Amino acid sequence: MAKGLIHAVKTYEQLAIDAAVTGDRSLAIQALAHHPLVPSVEVAITMLDEMLEANREYLPNFFAGKEAASAVAE
C-alpha cells in the first residue's frame, strides 16, 4: 500500500515541476488529478485556476499567452 502512495505522490511532484517550468496547464491539471487528496479532475481544474491566480506574479509562464493576446487586443 505504501509503495502505491509513494508512486502517486512522486508522479504528482514530477508533473507539478514540469508544469511549473513550462507553464503547461494540462500538465498542472494532471499533476493535481494524480494527487491522492484531490477527488476529481473537476476539483483539480478549480483548484488550479484559484492557485494560479493567487500566485500569478510567481508563475508568469502560465499567463504568457494571455498577456500577449491582451497586448495585441489593446
FITORTOR-251355 format. One record per atom (N, C-alpha, C, O): x, y, z; residue number from 0; atom name; residue in three letters. Coordinates in steps of 0.001 Angstrom, whole numbers. Atoms other than C-alpha are relative to their C-alpha. Last residue first. Layout:
BEGIN
[[X,Y,Z],NUM,"CA","ALA"]
...
END
This chain:
BEGIN
[[-32,-1410,-358],73,"N","GLU"]
[[-5080,46866,-26993],73,"CA","GLU"]
[[587,766,-1129],73,"C","GLU"]
[[713,1988,-1047],73,"O","GLU"]
[[1361,-529,31],72,"N","ALA"]
[[-6037,43483,-28450],72,"CA","ALA"]
[[-34,1501,303],72,"C","ALA"]
[[-915,2214,-176],72,"O","ALA"]
[[378,-124,1403],71,"N","VAL"]
[[-2379,42682,-29197],71,"CA","VAL"]
[[-1385,643,-115],71,"C","VAL"]
[[-1618,1463,-1003],71,"O","VAL"]
[[-782,-1086,563],70,"N","ALA"]
[[-1385,43372,-25584],70,"CA","ALA"]
[[-363,243,-1460],70,"C","ALA"]
[[-411,1392,-1900],70,"O","ALA"]
[[538,-1257,-508],69,"N","SER"]
[[-4202,41200,-24263],69,"CA","SER"]
[[728,1192,-596],69,"C","SER"]
[[102,2205,-909],69,"O","SER"]
[[1273,-226,673],68,"N","ALA"]
[[-3170,38304,-26501],68,"CA","ALA"]
[[-631,1314,442],68,"C","ALA"]
[[-1233,2022,-365],68,"O","ALA"]
[[-329,-368,1382],67,"N","ALA"]
[[420,38580,-25263],67,"CA","ALA"]
[[-1282,294,-776],67,"C","ALA"]
[[-1325,1241,-1561],67,"O","ALA"]
[[-481,-1376,-28],66,"N","GLU"]
[[-830,38637,-21671],66,"CA","GLU"]
[[373,470,-1401],66,"C","GLU"]
[[164,1635,-1741],66,"O","GLU"]
[[1127,-896,-277],65,"N","LYS"]
[[-2937,35514,-22228],65,"CA","LYS"]
[[450,1450,-26],65,"C","LYS"]
[[-265,2304,-549],65,"O","LYS"]
[[869,-68,1169],64,"N","GLY"]
[[-86,33623,-23884],64,"CA","GLY"]
[[-1139,962,187],64,"C","GLY"]
[[-1498,1681,-745],64,"O","GLY"]
[[-710,-624,1108],63,"N","ALA"]
[[2413,34422,-21117],63,"CA","ALA"]
[[-893,158,-1234],63,"C","ALA"]
[[-901,1223,-1851],63,"O","ALA"]
[[779,-1137,478],62,"N","PHE"]
[[-21,33632,-18285],62,"CA","PHE"]
[[613,677,-1223],62,"C","PHE"]
[[70,1668,-1709],62,"O","PHE"]
[[1390,400,190],61,"N","PHE"]
[[1109,30173,-17198],61,"CA","PHE"]
[[-845,1100,-624],61,"C","PHE"]
[[-1943,835,-1115],61,"O","PHE"]
[[111,876,1176],60,"N","ASN"]
[[4750,31077,-17763],60,"CA","ASN"]
[[-1432,-417,-286],60,"C","ASN"]
[[-1793,-658,-1438],60,"O","ASN"]
[[344,-727,1233],59,"N","PRO"]
[[4389,34001,-15340],59,"CA","PRO"]
[[-149,-882,-1235],59,"C","PRO"]
[[-833,-495,-2182],59,"O","PRO"]
[[116,1030,1038],58,"N","LEU"]
[[4238,31775,-12257],58,"CA","LEU"]
[[-352,627,-1355],58,"C","LEU"]
[[-1390,309,-1934],58,"O","LEU"]
[[-1087,965,-148],57,"N","TYR"]
[[5418,33945,-9345],57,"CA","TYR"]
[[18,-1061,-1101],57,"C","TYR"]
[[996,-1795,-1245],57,"O","TYR"]
[[-1282,-685,144],56,"N","GLU"]
[[3327,37040,-10190],56,"CA","GLU"]
[[1186,-958,82],56,"C","GLU"]
[[2268,-636,-410],56,"O","GLU"]
[[-251,-476,1361],55,"N","ARG"]
[[232,34902,-10813],55,"CA","ARG"]
[[1393,616,-168],55,"C","ARG"]
[[2079,327,-1148],55,"O","ARG"]
[[-1464,-22,119],54,"N","ASN"]
[[338,33149,-7440],54,"CA","ASN"]
[[464,493,-1364],54,"C","ASN"]
[[1560,157,-1811],54,"O","ASN"]
[[-572,-466,-1260],53,"N","ALA"]
[[-3288,33730,-6353],53,"CA","ALA"]
[[1518,161,-75],53,"C","ALA"]
[[2098,961,659],53,"O","ALA"]
[[351,-1417,-147],52,"N","GLU"]
[[-4469,33432,-9975],52,"CA","GLU"]
[[623,574,1271],52,"C","GLU"]
[[1119,1701,1252],52,"O","GLU"]
[[-753,-789,975],51,"N","LEU"]
[[-2574,30193,-10446],51,"CA","LEU"]
[[-297,1486,145],51,"C","LEU"]
[[614,2311,93],51,"O","LEU"]
[[-1407,-78,-394],50,"N","MET"]
[[-3884,28721,-7206],50,"CA","MET"]
[[821,835,-972],50,"C","MET"]
[[1683,1608,-555],50,"O","MET"]
[[-145,-822,-1198],49,"N","GLU"]
[[-7518,29553,-7954],49,"CA","GLU"]
[[1462,171,407],49,"C","GLU"]
[[1885,1270,764],49,"O","GLU"]
[[367,-1376,332],48,"N","ASP"]
[[-7447,28221,-11515],48,"CA","ASP"]
[[225,931,1184],48,"C","ASP"]
[[788,2014,1029],48,"O","ASP"]
[[-1067,-574,826],47,"N","LEU"]
[[-5560,25121,-10402],47,"CA","LEU"]
[[-302,1447,-339],47,"C","LEU"]
[[566,2310,-201],47,"O","LEU"]
[[-1145,-307,-857],46,"N","MET"]
[[-8012,24379,-7593],46,"CA","MET"]
[[1105,678,-789],46,"C","MET"]
[[1698,1650,-323],46,"O","MET"]
[[385,-1127,-858],45,"N","THR"]
[[-10993,24624,-9941],45,"CA","THR"]
[[1167,430,882],45,"C","THR"]
[[1455,1620,1008],45,"O","THR"]
[[83,-1184,865],44,"N","ILE"]
[[-9311,22384,-12512],44,"CA","ILE"]
[[-340,1240,824],44,"C","ILE"]
[[269,2295,645],44,"O","ILE"]
[[-1363,-380,385],43,"N","ALA"]
[[-8289,19824,-9864],43,"CA","ALA"]
[[-12,1272,-845],43,"C","ALA"]
[[822,2154,-641],43,"O","ALA"]
[[-568,-670,-1174],42,"N","VAL"]
[[-11835,19776,-8441],42,"CA","VAL"]
[[1413,484,-319],42,"C","VAL"]
[[1799,1583,80],42,"O","VAL"]
[[725,-1268,-131],41,"N","GLU"]
[[-13175,18954,-11903],41,"CA","GLU"]
[[531,814,1175],41,"C","GLU"]
[[717,2026,1065],41,"O","GLU"]
[[-605,-933,954],40,"N","VAL"]
[[-10477,16316,-12347],40,"CA","VAL"]
[[-682,1361,101],40,"C","VAL"]
[[-23,2395,-16],40,"O","VAL"]
[[441,101,1391],39,"N","SER"]
[[-11695,14553,-9221],39,"CA","SER"]
[[723,1018,-870],39,"C","SER"]
[[1360,1945,-370],39,"O","SER"]
[[993,1026,311],38,"N","PRO"]
[[-11050,13741,-5544],38,"CA","PRO"]
[[-412,-141,-1464],38,"C","PRO"]
[[-916,-1192,-1859],38,"O","PRO"]
[[886,-711,932],37,"N","VAL"]
[[-7764,15573,-4938],37,"CA","VAL"]
[[-997,-1017,-558],37,"C","VAL"]
[[-601,-1979,-1217],37,"O","VAL"]
[[1025,-721,-746],36,"N","LEU"]
[[-6140,14088,-1809],36,"CA","LEU"]
[[-955,796,-888],36,"C","LEU"]
[[-1884,1426,-383],36,"O","LEU"]
[[959,882,-677],35,"N","PRO"]
[[-4176,11359,-3627],35,"CA","PRO"]
[[-1108,729,764],35,"C","PRO"]
[[-2129,117,1077],35,"O","PRO"]
[[-209,-136,-1447],34,"N","HIS"]
[[-2558,13836,-6010],34,"CA","HIS"]
[[-1068,-802,733],34,"C","HIS"]
[[-2252,-697,413],34,"O","HIS"]
[[-737,1151,-540],33,"N","HIS"]
[[-2738,12441,-9533],33,"CA","HIS"]
[[221,92,1506],33,"C","HIS"]
[[615,-888,2138],33,"O","HIS"]
[[871,1175,87],32,"N","ALA"]
[[-5501,14884,-10544],32,"CA","ALA"]
[[692,-1256,543],32,"C","ALA"]
[[27,-2176,1019],32,"O","ALA"]
[[994,-60,-1073],31,"N","LEU"]
[[-3349,17761,-9288],31,"CA","LEU"]
[[-903,-1225,-1],31,"C","LEU"]
[[-1254,-1732,1064],31,"O","LEU"]
[[-699,95,-1283],30,"N","ALA"]
[[-454,16753,-11502],30,"CA","ALA"]
[[-1002,-12,1145],30,"C","ALA"]
[[-952,-882,2014],30,"O","ALA"]
[[-368,1410,-198],29,"N","GLN"]
[[-2705,16108,-14490],29,"CA","GLN"]
[[672,-198,1350],29,"C","GLN"]
[[404,-1172,2054],29,"O","GLN"]
[[1244,701,-329],28,"N","ILE"]
[[-4192,19590,-14077],28,"CA","ILE"]
[[281,-1483,231],28,"C","ILE"]
[[-258,-2081,1163],28,"O","ILE"]
[[357,-396,-1366],27,"N","ALA"]
[[-700,21081,-13953],27,"CA","ALA"]
[[-1287,-695,450],27,"C","ALA"]
[[-1397,-1134,1594],27,"O","ALA"]
[[-869,743,-919],26,"N","LEU"]
[[299,19102,-17040],26,"CA","LEU"]
[[-333,322,1454],26,"C","LEU"]
[[-307,-559,2314],26,"O","LEU"]
[[462,1393,20],25,"N","SER"]
[[-2742,20456,-18889],25,"CA","SER"]
[[878,-875,887],25,"C","SER"]
[[373,-1792,1533],25,"O","SER"]
[[1178,206,-843],24,"N","ARG"]
[[-1913,23998,-17754],24,"CA","ARG"]
[[-453,-1459,14],24,"C","ARG"]
[[-883,-1955,1055],24,"O","ARG"]
[[982,843,684],23,"N","ASP"]
[[1593,23920,-19266],23,"CA","ASP"]
[[-1167,-321,938],23,"C","ASP"]
[[-1019,-1098,1881],23,"O","ASP"]
[[1243,-765,27],22,"N","GLY"]
[[3623,26819,-17878],22,"CA","GLY"]
[[-1125,-747,-686],22,"C","GLY"]
[[-2059,-130,-1197],22,"O","GLY"]
[[469,-247,1368],21,"N","THR"]
[[6815,25018,-18875],21,"CA","THR"]
[[-1221,905,-82],21,"C","THR"]
[[-1501,1478,-1135],21,"O","THR"]
[[-1099,-440,862],20,"N","VAL"]
[[8743,25119,-15608],20,"CA","VAL"]
[[-507,404,-1382],20,"C","VAL"]
[[-36,1383,-1961],20,"O","VAL"]
[[-474,-1307,-459],19,"N","ALA"]
[[5672,24988,-13367],19,"CA","ALA"]
[[1089,550,-919],19,"C","ALA"]
[[1117,1748,-1201],19,"O","ALA"]
[[1017,-1010,301],18,"N","ALA"]
[[4098,22155,-15372],18,"CA","ALA"]
[[481,1392,378],18,"C","ALA"]
[[293,2339,-385],18,"O","ALA"]
[[13,-199,1455],17,"N","ASP"]
[[7262,20044,-15307],17,"CA","ASP"]
[[-991,1090,-394],17,"C","ASP"]
[[-700,1910,-1265],17,"O","ASP"]
[[-1253,-668,367],16,"N","ILE"]
[[7588,20544,-11546],16,"CA","ILE"]
[[16,298,-1491],16,"C","ILE"]
[[324,1417,-1899],16,"O","ILE"]
[[93,-1374,-486],15,"N","ALA"]
[[3928,19681,-10950],15,"CA","ALA"]
[[1243,797,-359],15,"C","ALA"]
[[1139,1958,-754],15,"O","ALA"]
[[893,-737,894],14,"N","LEU"]
[[4186,16583,-13157],14,"CA","LEU"]
[[-112,1464,416],14,"C","LEU"]
[[-151,2349,-438],14,"O","LEU"]
[[-702,-162,1272],13,"N","GLN"]
[[7218,15374,-11182],13,"CA","GLN"]
[[-859,782,-999],13,"C","GLN"]
[[-349,1664,-1690],13,"O","GLN"]
[[-1107,-947,-131],12,"N","GLU"]
[[5551,16013,-7820],12,"CA","GLU"]
[[686,252,-1333],12,"C","GLU"]
[[963,1401,-1675],12,"O","GLU"]
[[527,-1355,-213],11,"N","TYR"]
[[2265,14336,-8746],11,"CA","TYR"]
[[1131,1022,34],11,"C","TYR"]
[[1052,2060,-623],11,"O","TYR"]
[[563,-386,1296],10,"N","THR"]
[[4061,11260,-10092],10,"CA","THR"]
[[-536,1419,74],10,"C","THR"]
[[-286,2229,-818],10,"O","THR"]
[[-1147,-268,865],9,"N","LYS"]
[[6128,11072,-6894],9,"CA","LYS"]
[[-475,437,-1386],9,"C","LYS"]
[[100,1351,-1976],9,"O","LYS"]
[[-535,-1301,-404],8,"N","VAL"]
[[2949,11364,-4816],8,"CA","VAL"]
[[1187,381,-879],8,"C","VAL"]
[[1323,1547,-1250],8,"O","VAL"]
[[980,-1038,349],7,"N","ALA"]
[[1279,8541,-6720],7,"CA","ALA"]
[[530,1387,339],7,"C","ALA"]
[[387,2320,-451],7,"O","ALA"]
[[-26,-167,1456],6,"N","HIS"]
[[4396,6345,-6505],6,"CA","HIS"]
[[-957,1112,-440],6,"C","HIS"]
[[-609,1920,-1301],6,"O","HIS"]
[[-1264,-668,328],5,"N","ILE"]
[[4685,6916,-2759],5,"CA","ILE"]
[[87,243,-1496],5,"C","ILE"]
[[517,1312,-1928],5,"O","ILE"]
[[155,-1392,-416],4,"N","LEU"]
[[1013,6015,-2337],4,"CA","LEU"]
[[1251,797,-340],4,"C","LEU"]
[[1153,1924,-826],4,"O","LEU"]
[[922,-645,933],3,"N","GLY"]
[[1451,2809,-4339],3,"CA","GLY"]
[[-189,1473,310],3,"C","GLY"]
[[-249,2296,-603],3,"O","GLY"]
[[-708,-143,1264],2,"N","LYS"]
[[4521,1793,-2314],2,"CA","LYS"]
[[-874,699,-1044],2,"C","LYS"]
[[-379,1533,-1802],2,"O","LYS"]
[[-866,-1178,-88],1,"N","ALA"]
[[2731,2487,940],1,"CA","ALA"]
[[719,238,-1315],1,"C","ALA"]
[[940,1383,-1710],1,"O","ALA"]
[[818,-1189,0],0,"N","MET"]
[[0,0,0],0,"CA","MET"]
[[867,1259,0],0,"C","MET"]
[[617,2178,-780],0,"O","MET"]
END
